[in-house]
Amino acid sequence: MKNSPETLQKRNELRRYWMKALGSSSIPKAIEKICKDCNKLGLCRWSSSFTQTGNPEYSAVCFDCQRIRYKKYSKKNRKKISLSSKEKRKKLKQSYVDYLGGCCVKCGYSKSLRALTFHHKKRSTKEFSLSESLDWSWQRIKNELDKCNLVCFNCHMELEDEYENNK
């Protein structure tokens, strides 16, 4: 059953009201609500969506019950989750390596992706470790990559030894 054009228009106006007039930061991130799992009054998160009437939609379960659900899901799907995140990390590292030239700047090594590392030219400019940057914007990562040299593991250890000896 489709909604009438009038209903859709009203709903979209309400959505615009919440998102523009109040701003998404003004929508309460959580509200007190009776949890459908434990039947207790608790805080439920905003699910970043809207109901058909255009009002913000909140989760039907409290924080604690949601945490329990997620733990069960993670335990059940651990292998699948691990494999997909491993593949994602490998693809990201490949794109970082390609951006920096694809081989060690000291010796030219390029056989193994796992053996290539990112060496910050100046430690004082390092904002974050690139291995922690799974969901960050390309611009932010690119800014950090510009501060690095791509080196193989052996050359990286030599550079670290030089740094330690020069302290």
N, CA and C atoms as an extended XYZ file, in Angstrom:
501
Properties=species:S:1:pos:R:3:atomname:S:1:resname:S:1:resid:I:1 pbc="F F F"
N         0.835       -1.181        0.000 N   MET     1
C         0.000        0.000        0.000 CA  MET     1
C         0.882        1.247        0.000 C   MET     1
N         0.680        2.119       -0.983 N   LYS     2
C         1.479        3.328       -1.100 CA  LYS     2
C         0.859        4.455       -0.298 C   LYS     2
N         1.732        5.340        0.141 N   ASN     3
C         1.253        6.534        0.828 CA  ASN     3
C         0.767        7.557       -0.192 C   ASN     3
N        -0.191        8.356        0.217 N   SER     4
C        -0.696        9.403       -0.670 CA  SER     4
C         0.361       10.506       -0.785 C   SER     4
N         0.321       11.280       -1.848 N   PRO     5
C         1.287       12.375       -2.012 CA  PRO     5
C         1.238       13.378       -0.850 C   PRO     5
N         0.039       13.582       -0.290 N   GLU     6
C        -0.099       14.512        0.837 CA  GLU     6
C         0.645       13.983        2.066 C   GLU     6
N         0.503       12.665        2.318 N   THR     7
C         1.177       12.048        3.462 CA  THR     7
C         2.689       12.132        3.288 C   THR     7
N         3.167       11.818        2.097 N   LEU     8
C         4.595       11.899        1.832 CA  LEU     8
C         5.124       13.317        2.010 C   LEU     8
N         4.350       14.282        1.556 N   GLN     9
C         4.762       15.674        1.680 CA  GLN     9
C         4.848       16.090        3.144 C   GLN     9
N         3.832       15.713        3.946 N   LYS    10
C         3.847       16.033        5.378 CA  LYS    10
C         5.046       15.400        6.066 C   LYS    10
N         5.290       14.114        5.750 N   ARG    11
C         6.396       13.398        6.385 CA  ARG    11
C         7.731       14.048        6.021 C   ARG    11
N         7.897       14.387        4.753 N   ASN    12
C         9.146       15.002        4.322 CA  ASN    12
C         9.342       16.387        4.934 C   ASN    12
N         8.259       17.121        5.127 N   GLU    13
C         8.353       18.424        5.792 CA  GLU    13
C         8.801       18.251        7.239 C   GLU    13
N         8.241       17.250        7.924 N   LEU    14
C         8.652       16.987        9.299 CA  LEU    14
C        10.122       16.562        9.374 C   LEU    14
N        10.552       15.749        8.433 N   ARG    15
C        11.963       15.336        8.397 CA  ARG    15
C        12.861       16.543        8.200 C   ARG    15
N        12.478       17.393        7.252 N   ARG    16
C        13.260       18.607        7.008 CA  ARG    16
C        13.299       19.478        8.258 C   ARG    16
N        12.170       19.541        8.965 N   TYR    17
C        12.115       20.318       10.197 CA  TYR    17
C        13.156       19.812       11.182 C   TYR    17
N        13.186       18.488       11.393 N   TRP    18
C        14.136       17.914       12.347 CA  TRP    18
C        15.575       18.108       11.887 C   TRP    18
N        15.846       17.892       10.629 N   MET    19
C        17.216       17.928       10.148 CA  MET    19
C        17.745       19.344        9.927 C   MET    19
N        16.900       20.268        9.475 N   LYS    20
C        17.379       21.617        9.169 CA  LYS    20
C        17.095       22.608       10.288 C   LYS    20
N        15.848       22.690       10.699 N   ALA    21
C        15.486       23.693       11.707 CA  ALA    21
C        16.204       23.416       13.019 C   ALA    21
N        16.150       22.175       13.461 N   LEU    22
C        16.830       21.834       14.702 CA  LEU    22
C        18.287       21.457       14.460 C   LEU    22
N        18.567       20.870       13.314 N   GLY    23
C        19.903       20.343       13.042 CA  GLY    23
C        20.002       18.954       13.648 C   GLY    23
N        20.710       18.070       12.984 N   SER    24
C        20.790       16.691       13.464 CA  SER    24
C        21.434       16.618       14.848 C   SER    24
N        22.264       17.620       15.207 N   SER    25
C        22.892       17.608       16.528 CA  SER    25
C        21.888       17.940       17.628 C   SER    25
N        20.742       18.572       17.256 N   SER    26
C        19.732       18.921       18.248 CA  SER    26
C        18.767       17.775       18.541 C   SER    26
N        18.755       16.768       17.673 N   ILE    27
C        17.889       15.617       17.929 CA  ILE    27
C        18.494       14.841       19.082 C   ILE    27
N        17.718       14.559       20.118 N   PRO    28
C        18.287       13.826       21.256 CA  PRO    28
C        18.876       12.496       20.800 C   PRO    28
N        20.110       12.216       21.209 N   LYS    29
C        20.787       10.983       20.800 CA  LYS    29
C        20.172        9.757       21.472 C   LYS    29
N        19.519        9.984       22.606 N   ALA    30
C        18.874        8.874       23.301 CA  ALA    30
C        17.674        9.412       24.077 C   ALA    30
N        16.664        8.566       24.220 N   ILE    31
C        15.493        8.934       25.012 CA  ILE    31
C        15.162        7.783       25.954 C   ILE    31
N        14.443        8.107       27.018 N   GLU    32
C        13.986        7.054       27.928 CA  GLU    32
C        12.766        6.383       27.329 C   GLU    32
N        12.791        5.067       27.336 N   LYS    33
C        11.756        4.292       26.687 CA  LYS    33
C        11.736        2.912       27.326 C   LYS    33
N        10.593        2.231       27.287 N   ILE    34
C        10.538        0.875       27.824 CA  ILE    34
C        11.145       -0.074       26.794 C   ILE    34
N        12.161       -0.806       27.228 N   CYS    35
C        12.890       -1.725       26.351 CA  CYS    35
C        12.011       -2.928       26.029 C   CYS    35
N        12.022       -3.356       24.761 N   LYS    36
C        11.176       -4.478       24.374 CA  LYS    36
C        11.773       -5.824       24.811 C   LYS    36
N        13.068       -5.862       25.132 N   ASP    37
C        13.689       -7.109       25.587 CA  ASP    37
C        13.553       -7.320       27.090 C   ASP    37
N        13.910       -6.285       27.872 N   CYS    38
C        13.911       -6.458       29.332 CA  CYS    38
C        12.698       -5.821       30.016 C   CYS    38
N        11.867       -5.106       29.273 N   ASN    39
C        10.659       -4.440       29.785 CA  ASN    39
C        10.936       -3.453       30.921 C   ASN    39
N        12.124       -2.855       30.907 N   LYS    40
C        12.476       -1.842       31.903 CA  LYS    40
C        12.644       -0.508       31.203 C   LYS    40
N        12.457        0.570       31.963 N   LEU    41
C        12.657        1.906       31.424 CA  LEU    41
C        14.158        2.147       31.297 C   LEU    41
N        14.598        2.490       30.094 N   GLY    42
C        16.020        2.710       29.874 CA  GLY    42
C        16.254        3.632       28.702 C   GLY    42
N        17.513        4.017       28.511 N   LEU    43
C        17.871        4.897       27.402 CA  LEU    43
C        17.977        4.097       26.114 C   LEU    43
N        17.325        4.595       25.065 N   CYS    44
C        17.376        3.964       23.748 CA  CYS    44
C        17.966        4.964       22.762 C   CYS    44
N        18.859        4.513       21.898 N   ARG    45
C        19.560        5.375       20.939 CA  ARG    45
C        18.690        5.753       19.742 C   ARG    45
N        19.002        6.930       19.170 N   TRP    46
C        18.387        7.353       17.919 CA  TRP    46
C        19.010        6.524       16.818 C   TRP    46
N        18.201        5.949       15.944 N   SER    47
C        18.710        5.053       14.910 CA  SER    47
C        19.031        5.779       13.607 C   SER    47
N        19.137        7.094       13.644 N   SER    48
C        19.461        7.921       12.473 CA  SER    48
C        18.440        7.791       11.350 C   SER    48
N        17.226        7.422       11.686 N   SER    49
C        16.170        7.357       10.674 CA  SER    49
C        14.912        7.979       11.255 C   SER    49
N        13.866        8.011       10.437 N   PHE    50
C        12.634        8.648       10.837 CA  PHE    50
C        11.458        7.704       10.638 C   PHE    50
N        10.416        7.881       11.445 N   THR    51
C         9.198        7.092       11.290 CA  THR    51
C         8.424        7.597       10.087 C   THR    51
N         7.332        6.920        9.759 N   GLN    52
C         6.516        7.366        8.626 CA  GLN    52
C         5.881        8.719        8.871 C   GLN    52
N         5.714        9.078       10.129 N   THR    53
C         5.135       10.390       10.428 CA  THR    53
C         6.189       11.489       10.406 C   THR    53
N         7.469       11.108       10.207 N   GLY    54
C         8.531       12.101       10.102 CA  GLY    54
C         9.248       12.399       11.395 C   GLY    54
N         8.897       11.705       12.477 N   ASN    55
C         9.559       11.925       13.757 CA  ASN    55
C        10.810       11.050       13.858 C   ASN    55
N        11.805       11.466       14.662 N   PRO    56
C        13.005       10.645       14.813 CA  PRO    56
C        12.656        9.252       15.346 C   PRO    56
N        13.330        8.238       14.833 N   GLU    57
C        13.047        6.860       15.248 CA  GLU    57
C        14.137        6.402       16.205 C   GLU    57
N        13.716        5.799       17.296 N   TYR    58
C        14.659        5.332       18.305 CA  TYR    58
C        14.619        3.813       18.381 C   TYR    58
N        15.722        3.239       18.809 N   SER    59
C        15.820        1.793       18.946 CA  SER    59
C        14.771        1.295       19.931 C   SER    59
N        14.341        0.060       19.753 N   ALA    60
C        13.325       -0.504       20.642 CA  ALA    60
C        13.941       -1.154       21.873 C   ALA    60
N        15.278       -1.234       21.910 N   VAL    61
C        15.945       -1.865       23.051 CA  VAL    61
C        16.926       -0.889       23.699 C   VAL    61
N        17.142       -1.075       24.988 N   CYS    62
C        18.033       -0.198       25.747 CA  CYS    62
C        19.499       -0.504       25.422 C   CYS    62
N        20.406        0.343       25.924 N   PHE    63
C        21.839        0.182       25.668 CA  PHE    63
C        22.326       -1.204       26.076 C   PHE    63
N        21.941       -1.623       27.281 N   ASP    64
C        22.428       -2.908       27.807 CA  ASP    64
C        21.967       -4.081       26.952 C   ASP    64
N        20.697       -4.098       26.580 N   CYS    65
C        20.171       -5.189       25.755 CA  CYS    65
C        20.805       -5.170       24.359 C   CYS    65
N        21.058       -3.970       23.844 N   GLN    66
C        21.688       -3.852       22.541 CA  GLN    66
C        23.115       -4.402       22.588 C   GLN    66
N        23.812       -4.133       23.686 N   ARG    67
C        25.167       -4.642       23.863 CA  ARG    67
C        25.164       -6.171       23.912 C   ARG    67
N        24.186       -6.741       24.620 N   ILE    68
C        24.064       -8.198       24.714 CA  ILE    68
C        23.777       -8.795       23.337 C   ILE    68
N        22.859       -8.160       22.577 N   ARG    69
C        22.549       -8.629       21.218 CA  ARG    69
C        23.785       -8.612       20.337 C   ARG    69
N        24.550       -7.530       20.432 N   TYR    70
C        25.731       -7.406       19.589 CA  TYR    70
C        26.778       -8.464       19.947 C   TYR    70
N        26.938       -8.724       21.249 N   LYS    71
C        27.897       -9.755       21.672 CA  LYS    71
C        27.509      -11.116       21.122 C   LYS    71
N        26.220      -11.443       21.165 N   LYS    72
C        25.742      -12.722       20.626 CA  LYS    72
C        25.999      -12.783       19.125 C   LYS    72
N        25.691      -11.699       18.425 N   TYR    73
C        25.894      -11.654       16.977 CA  TYR    73
C        27.384      -11.811       16.651 C   TYR    73
N        28.223      -11.094       17.385 N   SER    74
C        29.660      -11.148       17.133 CA  SER    74
C        30.215      -12.544       17.370 C   SER    74
N        29.752      -13.172       18.442 N   LYS    75
C        30.230      -14.518       18.760 CA  LYS    75
C        29.814      -15.503       17.672 C   LYS    75
N        28.586      -15.374       17.202 N   LYS    76
C        28.051      -16.274       16.188 CA  LYS    76
C        28.738      -16.065       14.835 C   LYS    76
N        29.065      -14.815       14.508 N   ASN    77
C        29.608      -14.476       13.187 CA  ASN    77
C        31.072      -14.043       13.229 C   ASN    77
N        31.803      -14.459       14.262 N   ARG    78
C        33.183      -14.012       14.458 CA  ARG    78
C        34.063      -14.248       13.217 C   ARG    78
N        33.982      -15.449       12.636 N   LYS    79
C        34.817      -15.764       11.477 CA  LYS    79
C        34.523      -14.837       10.309 C   LYS    79
N        33.237      -14.629       10.027 N   LYS    80
C        32.826      -13.787        8.908 CA  LYS    80
C        33.268      -12.338        9.136 C   LYS    80
N        33.098      -11.845       10.356 N   ILE    81
C        33.482      -10.471       10.689 CA  ILE    81
C        34.993      -10.310       10.566 C   ILE    81
N        35.742      -11.278       11.092 N   SER    82
C        37.202      -11.212       11.043 CA  SER    82
C        37.712      -11.225        9.612 C   SER    82
N        37.152      -12.096        8.778 N   LEU    83
C        37.595      -12.180        7.391 CA  LEU    83
C        37.314      -10.898        6.622 C   LEU    83
N        36.122      -10.342        6.813 N   SER    84
C        35.780       -9.124        6.065 CA  SER    84
C        36.638       -7.944        6.510 C   SER    84
N        36.912       -7.817        7.815 N   SER    85
C        37.755       -6.701        8.265 CA  SER    85
C        39.203       -6.912        7.831 C   SER    85
N        39.650       -8.165        7.773 N   LYS    86
C        41.000       -8.465        7.302 CA  LYS    86
C        41.146       -8.071        5.832 C   LYS    86
N        40.139       -8.413        5.029 N   GLU    87
C        40.161       -8.052        3.607 CA  GLU    87
C        40.139       -6.535        3.426 C   GLU    87
N        39.341       -5.863        4.245 N   LYS    88
C        39.251       -4.401        4.147 CA  LYS    88
C        40.594       -3.764        4.497 C   LYS    88
N        41.248       -4.237        5.564 N   ARG    89
C        42.552       -3.695        5.945 CA  ARG    89
C        43.586       -3.913        4.843 C   ARG    89
N        43.538       -5.100        4.200 N   LYS    90
C        44.490       -5.411        3.138 CA  LYS    90
C        44.286       -4.475        1.943 C   LYS    90
N        43.026       -4.237        1.556 N   LYS    91
C        42.732       -3.337        0.432 CA  LYS    91
C        43.187       -1.908        0.745 C   LYS    91
N        42.923       -1.466        1.982 N   LEU    92
C        43.331       -0.114        2.370 CA  LEU    92
C        44.846        0.017        2.338 C   LEU    92
N        45.551       -0.980        2.905 N   LYS    93
C        47.010       -0.905        2.910 CA  LYS    93
C        47.544       -0.889        1.484 C   LYS    93
N        46.944       -1.685        0.593 N   GLN    94
C        47.383       -1.698       -0.806 CA  GLN    94
C        47.219       -0.314       -1.429 C   GLN    94
N        46.111        0.359       -1.124 N   SER    95
C        45.913        1.707       -1.681 CA  SER    95
C        46.926        2.691       -1.097 C   SER    95
N        47.278        2.540        0.196 N   TYR    96
C        48.283        3.410        0.817 CA  TYR    96
C        49.650        3.180        0.170 C   TYR    96
N        49.991        1.904       -0.026 N   VAL    97
C        51.272        1.540       -0.636 CA  VAL    97
C        51.337        2.070       -2.067 C   VAL    97
N        50.273        1.910       -2.824 N   ASP    98
C        50.232        2.420       -4.203 CA  ASP    98
C        50.422        3.933       -4.229 C   ASP    98
N        49.801        4.620       -3.269 N   TYR    99
C        49.915        6.078       -3.196 CA  TYR    99
C        51.367        6.500       -2.974 C   TYR    99
N        52.119        5.708       -2.181 N   LEU   100
C        53.504        6.062       -1.874 CA  LEU   100
C        54.524        5.449       -2.830 C   LEU   100
N        54.071        4.873       -3.928 N   GLY   101
C        55.009        4.410       -4.937 CA  GLY   101
C        55.128        2.909       -5.093 C   GLY   101
N        54.693        2.128       -4.135 N   GLY   102
C        54.658        0.674       -4.288 CA  GLY   102
C        55.899       -0.095       -3.898 C   GLY   102
N        57.011        0.597       -3.583 N   CYS   103
C        58.214       -0.139       -3.175 CA  CYS   103
C        59.000        0.669       -2.146 C   CYS   103
N        59.905       -0.017       -1.473 N   CYS   104
C        60.735        0.600       -0.436 CA  CYS   104
C        61.593        1.703       -1.051 C   CYS   104
N        61.628        2.864       -0.408 N   VAL   105
C        62.391        3.986       -0.950 CA  VAL   105
C        63.894        3.781       -0.789 C   VAL   105
N        64.311        2.888        0.131 N   LYS   106
C        65.746        2.658        0.339 CA  LYS   106
C        66.300        1.565       -0.568 C   LYS   106
N        65.607        0.414       -0.626 N   CYS   107
C        66.171       -0.727       -1.351 CA  CYS   107
C        65.323       -1.188       -2.533 C   CYS   107
N        64.119       -0.674       -2.697 N   GLY   108
C        63.280       -1.031       -3.833 CA  GLY   108
C        62.459       -2.301       -3.649 C   GLY   108
N        62.440       -2.865       -2.445 N   TYR   109
C        61.692       -4.108       -2.187 CA  TYR   109
C        60.193       -3.880       -2.392 C   TYR   109
N        59.528       -4.878       -3.057 N   SER   110
C        58.084       -4.751       -3.275 CA  SER   110
C        57.369       -6.093       -3.345 C   SER   110
N        58.030       -7.186       -2.925 N   LYS   111
C        57.440       -8.520       -3.077 CA  LYS   111
C        56.235       -8.754       -2.178 C   LYS   111
N        56.330       -8.412       -0.907 N   SER   112
C        55.265       -8.711        0.054 CA  SER   112
C        54.653       -7.437        0.613 C   SER   112
N        53.351       -7.350        0.524 N   LEU   113
C        52.637       -6.191        1.067 CA  LEU   113
C        52.814       -6.109        2.583 C   LEU   113
N        52.828       -7.269        3.230 N   ARG   114
C        52.951       -7.306        4.693 CA  ARG   114
C        54.311       -6.812        5.172 C   ARG   114
N        55.335       -6.926        4.324 N   ALA   115
C        56.681       -6.520        4.715 CA  ALA   115
C        56.916       -5.025        4.545 C   ALA   115
N        55.992       -4.327        3.908 N   LEU   116
C        56.143       -2.885        3.706 CA  LEU   116
C        55.494       -2.120        4.849 C   LEU   116
N        56.202       -1.104        5.335 N   THR   117
C        55.716       -0.312        6.474 CA  THR   117
C        55.814        1.175        6.148 C   THR   117
N        55.178        1.972        6.986 N   PHE   118
C        55.156        3.421        6.806 CA  PHE   118
C        56.007        4.053        7.896 C   PHE   118
N        57.057        4.747        7.484 N   HIS   119
C        57.973        5.381        8.433 CA  HIS   119
C        57.759        6.885        8.397 C   HIS   119
N        57.377        7.454        9.538 N   HIS   120
C        57.192        8.903        9.618 CA  HIS   120
C        58.546        9.593        9.555 C   HIS   120
N        58.671       10.560        8.660 N   LYS   121
C        59.932       11.276        8.482 CA  LYS   121
C        60.300       12.029        9.756 C   LYS   121
N        59.308       12.682       10.363 N   LYS   122
C        59.511       13.392       11.633 CA  LYS   122
C        58.474       12.877       12.618 C   LYS   122
N        58.928       12.331       13.707 N   ARG   123
C        58.001       11.777       14.693 CA  ARG   123
C        57.092       12.839       15.291 C   ARG   123
N        57.561       14.042       15.377 N   SER   124
C        56.776       15.114       16.000 CA  SER   124
C        55.527       15.469       15.192 C   SER   124
N        55.538       15.170       13.887 N   THR   125
C        54.386       15.513       13.052 CA  THR   125
C        53.355       14.388       12.985 C   THR   125
N        53.667       13.244       13.572 N   LYS   126
C        52.764       12.092       13.509 CA  LYS   126
C        51.496       12.369       14.313 C   LYS   126
N        50.340       12.290       13.643 N   GLU   127
C        49.061       12.508       14.313 CA  GLU   127
C        48.423       11.199       14.749 C   GLU   127
N        48.595       10.149       13.936 N   PHE   128
C        48.010        8.851       14.255 CA  PHE   128
C        48.747        7.761       13.502 C   PHE   128
N        48.557        6.532       13.929 N   SER   129
C        49.120        5.385       13.243 CA  SER   129
C        48.184        5.001       12.098 C   SER   129
N        48.724        4.740       10.939 N   LEU   130
C        47.896        4.433        9.773 CA  LEU   130
C        47.117        3.132        9.943 C   LEU   130
N        47.563        2.246       10.808 N   SER   131
C        46.837        0.998       11.033 CA  SER   131
C        45.528        1.219       11.790 C   SER   131
N        45.375        2.389       12.392 N   GLU   132
C        44.162        2.716       13.151 CA  GLU   132
C        43.122        3.439       12.300 C   GLU   132
N        43.373        3.585       11.014 N   SER   133
C        42.574        4.505       10.203 CA  SER   133
C        41.600        3.818        9.254 C   SER   133
N        40.877        2.817        9.715 N   LEU   134
C        39.990        2.054        8.839 CA  LEU   134
C        38.872        2.878        8.213 C   LEU   134
N        38.233        3.735        8.966 N   ASP   135
C        37.050        4.437        8.472 CA  ASP   135
C        37.253        5.946        8.341 C   ASP   135
N        38.485        6.373        8.164 N   TRP   136
C        38.742        7.792        8.073 CA  TRP   136
C        38.712        8.253        6.626 C   TRP   136
N        38.548        9.533        6.436 N   SER   137
C        38.458       10.082        5.085 CA  SER   137
C        39.808        9.964        4.377 C   SER   137
N        39.745        9.851        3.050 N   TRP   138
C        40.961        9.732        2.262 CA  TRP   138
C        41.842       10.968        2.417 C   TRP   138
N        41.240       12.148        2.526 N   GLN   139
C        42.016       13.386        2.667 CA  GLN   139
C        42.845       13.359        3.950 C   GLN   139
N        42.258       12.919        5.037 N   ARG   140
C        42.976       12.854        6.314 CA  ARG   140
C        44.109       11.829        6.246 C   ARG   140
N        43.840       10.700        5.625 N   ILE   141
C        44.858        9.657        5.492 CA  ILE   141
C        45.974       10.129        4.566 C   ILE   141
N        45.591       10.782        3.473 N   LYS   142
C        46.573       11.292        2.515 CA  LYS   142
C        47.509       12.295        3.186 C   LYS   142
N        46.960       13.152        4.042 N   ASN   143
C        47.788       14.122        4.770 CA  ASN   143
C        48.815       13.405        5.638 C   ASN   143
N        48.414       12.294        6.252 N   GLU   144
C        49.336       11.526        7.098 CA  GLU   144
C        50.349       10.764        6.239 C   GLU   144
N        49.905       10.225        5.111 N   LEU   145
C        50.813        9.503        4.214 CA  LEU   145
C        51.897       10.428        3.658 C   LEU   145
N        51.552       11.683        3.441 N   ASP   146
C        52.530       12.646        2.933 CA  ASP   146
C        53.671       12.877        3.923 C   ASP   146
N        53.473       12.532        5.170 N   LYS   147
C        54.501       12.672        6.200 CA  LYS   147
C        55.357       11.415        6.328 C   LYS   147
N        55.061       10.400        5.481 N   CYS   148
C        55.718        9.096        5.621 CA  CYS   148
C        56.548        8.720        4.398 C   CYS   148
N        57.477        7.795        4.644 N   ASN   149
C        58.193        7.106        3.580 CA  ASN   149
C        57.747        5.658        3.614 C   ASN   149
N        57.640        5.027        2.460 N   LEU   150
C        57.329        3.605        2.389 CA  LEU   150
C        58.648        2.846        2.423 C   LEU   150
N        58.830        2.009        3.423 N   VAL   151
C        60.057        1.231        3.571 CA  VAL   151
C        59.716       -0.208        3.912 C   VAL   151
N        60.626       -1.122        3.544 N   CYS   152
C        60.421       -2.520        3.940 CA  CYS   152
C        60.760       -2.648        5.424 C   CYS   152
N        60.416       -3.772        6.004 N   PHE   153
C        60.592       -3.944        7.444 CA  PHE   153
C        62.062       -3.813        7.844 C   PHE   153
N        62.978       -4.430        7.081 N   ASN   154
C        64.410       -4.369        7.428 CA  ASN   154
C        64.922       -2.939        7.398 C   ASN   154
N        64.601       -2.212        6.339 N   CYS   155
C        65.038       -0.818        6.240 CA  CYS   155
C        64.409        0.026        7.349 C   CYS   155
N        63.172       -0.279        7.717 N   HIS   156
C        62.509        0.449        8.795 CA  HIS   156
C        63.256        0.261       10.110 C   HIS   156
N        63.674       -0.983       10.384 N   MET   157
C        64.412       -1.242       11.622 CA  MET   157
C        65.766       -0.526       11.608 C   MET   157
N        66.411       -0.460       10.440 N   GLU   158
C        67.669        0.282       10.328 CA  GLU   158
C        67.445        1.762       10.620 C   GLU   158
N        66.360        2.336       10.071 N   LEU   159
C        66.040        3.745       10.330 CA  LEU   159
C        65.746        3.984       11.813 C   LEU   159
N        65.054        3.045       12.428 N   GLU   160
C        64.755        3.176       13.862 CA  GLU   160
C        66.025        3.082       14.694 C   GLU   160
N        66.947        2.192       14.303 N   ASP   161
C        68.235        2.090       15.010 CA  ASP   161
C        69.026        3.384       14.891 C   ASP   161
N        69.041        3.949       13.684 N   GLU   162
C        69.727        5.239       13.486 CA  GLU   162
C        69.134        6.310       14.392 C   GLU   162
N        67.813        6.313       14.470 N   TYR   163
C        67.130        7.313       15.312 CA  TYR   163
C        67.519        7.110       16.777 C   TYR   163
N        67.509        5.866       17.251 N   GLU   164
C        67.849        5.569       18.649 CA  GLU   164
C        69.299        5.931       18.950 C   GLU   164
N        70.197        5.661       18.008 N   ASN   165
C        71.619        5.952       18.212 CA  ASN   165
C        71.913        7.453       18.205 C   ASN   165
N        71.092        8.207       17.484 N   ASN   166
C        71.297        9.654       17.404 CA  ASN   166
C        70.632       10.428       18.533 C   ASN   166
N        69.910        9.757       19.392 N   LYS   167
C        69.225       10.427       20.506 CA  LYS   167
C        70.223       11.027       21.461 C   LYS   167
